[in-house]
Amino acid sequence: MKRFKRILLLLLLAALIYGVRYAWVSFPIMSGFTAKNMCSCVFVGKRQPASVAAEELSSFPLSLAGYKIDSINRSVTSTVFGIAKKKAIYREGLGCTLVNELSESDLQKQTGPNIAAAPAHMDSAQWPLGDKAATYVPAEIDYARLAKLCKEEVYKTNAKSQHEARALLVVYDGRLISENYAPGFNKDSRMLGWSMAKSITSAMVGLLVKQGRLDPKKPAPVPEWAGAKDKRHAISLENLLQQTSGLNFEENYNKSSSATKMLFNKADMGAYTTSLPLKETPGTSFYYSSGNSNILSRIIRQTVGDKNYHSFIYDSLFYKVGMYNTIMEPDAGGTMVGSSYVFATAQDWARFGLLYYNNGMVNGQQLFTTDWVKQTAKPSAADKLQQYGYQFWLNGFDKKIPSQRKFSAAPADMFYADGYAGQYVFIIPSKKLVIVRLGFKNFNENELLRKILQCVR
């Protein structure tokens, strides 16, 4: 009996230690995720808190986190069982940022960009210069079938009566021919693209390459790696773009990892990732890492300088493309979170896709070098399944069936921006298509692509 009691006591002690450790490392992630997403969805996305709680924050264990919204000061505070307090604050022009490693007063001193108002003609002009969908649909499109399909997709509900798709847009040969929204969303709704931000970060690198200020083939201009004896000095800008840096970064959102520490605990996400050691020789292995994307974002800021940083992002990319309803959010250190935090309307996401469909040409101006999009859609030798280019996904080969494309219904030339929970901008040059799907749940991408492609004669 004494032995049994000792064993039981040890088991209880072990369980207590595990519970304390789990709470110590996991609760701040839960409260950080809750505070940041509630803040952004309410103050940037203009959504109702109940909708955000029911959709973005309802899954276990996120549902353990509580939140308090301060509508006057535009902030959200979250805790788990009253501990692990995290706060996100909204600032005009910057969106929402978690208060990490800096004081809230320091963050409030940071200034954001002067967000330009959309031109007055946007409501009446045809897309992409304006917001109006095409009145003429090419004969190659089975429009009745496409319209029915897209409407059904956004009005379809799950067992909880939720509309899992929020927006579905189809652009054919540069014309917006189908635009549908779930109830509660419309053309003015800014929606989070999650990792589609990586593709926007790549575009900003592309602008600087066109200007001759960055070279993908050269060592990444990271001050911490400048020493020739530092093994990370061998990491090229292209390695970062292609996710072959070799850095010891763990992309795992189900536990405390490099990714969750970076997003929910660090003020300077790029600096945190640059501090990590190498795990593998640069260029030899593909490993998807949000850390690489935030290093790129930091490089962009250091290249253009703080004085021109915001104007570069907005004036040189967003406004050139017509993305007047897009907000890119920074970390506490003021660097845009290039891996994850871009809010944009579905039309703006489509405009971004059209930029790549048109090989970087917009309104008669070439924003990228003429081979940038081609290089973007080219996998690295280290990527055995040929699924990734310059921060864009490719229609490479399926992991389970290597002889088959990942999306068997789509052509091999398709490449796309991809974000958590079913955010996509599909670009299919051979079919003259750009497809935008936004929502809060994963879905059968291959089946949707098959149905849309069947509408193109």
Secondary structure, 3 states (H helix, E strand, C coil): CHHHHHHHHHHHHHHHHHHHHHHHHHHHHHHHHHHHHHHHHHHCCCCCHHHHHHHCCCCCCHHHEEEEEECCCCEEEEEECCEEEEEEEEECCCEEEECCCCCHHHHHHCCCCCCCCCCHHHHCCECCCCCECCCCCCCCECHHHHHHHHHHHHHCECCCCCECEEEEEEEECCEEEEEEECCCCCCCCCEECHHHHHHHHHHHHHHHHHCCCCCCCCECCCHHHCCCCCHHHHCEHHHHHCCCCCECCCCCCCCCCHHHHHHHHCCCHHHHHHCCCECCCCCCCCCCCHHHHHHHHHHHHHHHCHHHHHHHHHHHHHHHHCCCCEEECECCCCCECCCCCEEECHHHHHHHHHHHHCCCEECCEECCCCCHHHHHCCCCCCCCCCCECCCCEECCECCCCCCCECCCCCCCCCEEEEECCCEEEEEEHHHCEEEEEEECCCCCHHHHHHHHHCCEC
